[in-house]
Amino acid sequence: MPGVRDVSADAFIAAYSSHLKRSGKLEVPTWVDIVKTGAYKELAPYDPDWYYVRAAAVARHIYLRKDVGIGALTKLHGGRNRRGNRPSHHADASAAVQRKICQSLEKIGVLEQTDNGGRRISQDGQRDLDRIATAVVEAAKEDDEEEDEEEEEEEE
């Protein structure tokens, strides 16, 4: 049975974010349309569904690395701070956004807190993520089969 490790990151994150949006269980804060994701950013994200995409990326990251804290997530989702004509440096993402995403994922039962203050995937969350990964693999197989059929028709 394929797991999250067997699926490409972008395909899994796209599938899981659409699942989160369709389910309607993920609590989205009212400020998501105006907030920047880091102090080094100039604008808020253009994608109106960025919160679901980030939540899917956080869930995948915690699935792969078990015990993860907010600081690690801010480093992961940070980026380049462009400082004019001075050299660029790495800057961390907003910890408030990461914390709120983790709290939202905890409310729907995907994450749970560990004893040392980090977060890990719950059993229900692991089952959901594995189910989504299996669906992504099956969809990729169907696409490959359709492409093979089209190639055979072109050859004839």
Secondary structure as UniProt FT lines:
FT   HELIX           4..6
FT   HELIX           9..23
FT   HELIX           30..33
FT   TURN            39..40
FT   TURN            48..49
FT   HELIX           50..65
FT   HELIX           70..76
FT   STRAND          79..81
FT   TURN            84..85
FT   STRAND          89..91
FT   HELIX           95..107
FT   TURN            108..109
FT   STRAND          111..113
FT   TURN            115..116
FT   STRAND          119..121
FT   HELIX           123..155
//
